[in-house]
Amino acid sequence: MPLGLIGKKLGHTRVYDANGVLHPVTVVLAGPNRVLQVKTQASKDGYNAVQLGFDDQKEQRLTKPLLGHIKKHNGVAVKRIKEFRNFSKEVKPGETVGATLFAVGDYVDAIGTTKGRGVVGRHAFAGGDSTHGAKGWHRRSGAIGQRLFPGTVMRGMKMPGHMGQVTRTAQNLQVIQVHEADNLLLIKGSFPGAEGDYVIIRESKKRPKGWKPAVSSAPAAKKKAAAAAPAPAKK
């Protein structure tokens, strides 16, 4: 995870790029991220990493061990802490980083927590009637067993259960705009999480900084070969 930030999902909008193309984007508040601790291979930690904190918090709302850890490195109380291994930018405790870690055209991976859907969203159940004597059956599935044959619940029966509230990653999303003054990233497309949720924005694993799509030479070679081929003889 060479580069990364903790952010907050603010919402969605549409913007034009320099070529006049309209893009749907997700707006992320990506800073300031405070550097709380820097770990190195040579230290007792035994690996390279950077701990970032985001969204200031009252000290009284933190646990004593967490507050002690932050005070040990002369940091301030924050709501979210995330450790990024092999951080490619040199930083020191007390410094801040923000949206300028990424540039327009970079590709990122966004990690968020999906919305909780519940049973109705899980199987698109209609639910029971609201009136006409359907007391107590508004959100119940009703009978699930069979009659005398087969006399059992069929395998794969749709039942109430948990859906959503899991961590998911959307990969290879392009940065359309970077607003340095407001610490905003405008990222093309959408990714998991409700408005106001915390998200992780990291450098894309499959398309890191400097990545460019491969240009295939097959069409050009085919056209060149067709041009060099002798013309068919006339009858």
C-alpha positions, 0 to 999 in steps of 0.5 A: 500500500504505497500511498493512502489516505483516510477520507469521508464520503460526502456525496455525488455530483457531475463535473466536466474535464478539460476535454468537455467530457461529463463524468459522474464523480464521488466527492471525498473529503481526504484530509487533513490526515495527521501523521501519528507514527512512522515505523521503520525496518530498523526500529523495534517494529521491524517493518516500514509503515505510517500511521495516519489519523483523521477527523479530530476528536475530544480527548475525553472520548478516547480510551486511555490506551489509545490516547496514551499512544497518540500522546507518546508521539505528540499527536492529537486525538482523532476519530480514525487511525489507519496504518499504511505499509511501505508508504512511498512518501517521506513524512514525519510525525506531526506533519499533515498530508491531504488530497495532493497525494494524488493527481488528476489522472491517477487511479485509486482503490476505494475501500468502504463498508456497504450499506445494511439492507436487511431481509427486504433488500436481500430477497426483494420480499414484498412483506405482508399487507398493512391492513385487511387483518394482517396483524403481526405479519408485515415483515414475516415470511409466512409458512415455509414447509411443504405438505405431506410430500415432501414434508420438509423445507426445500434446500435454498429457501429464501429466509430472513438474514443479514445483508450488507455492512461488509467491507468491499473494495472498488478498484481502478477508479480515476481521479478527475479533480483535486481541490487542494484548498478544500482537501477534496478528491473527485473520483470517477464512479461510485464505491461502497458506503453511505454519505458521511461514512469513512473510506480508505483511498489508496493508490491502485494496486493494479494501476499505480502512479505512472500506469498507462494502458498498453497500446496493441500493435496488432491492428497496425501490423495487420494494416501494414501487411495488407498494404504490402501484399501483392494485388490479385491478378486481373482475369 
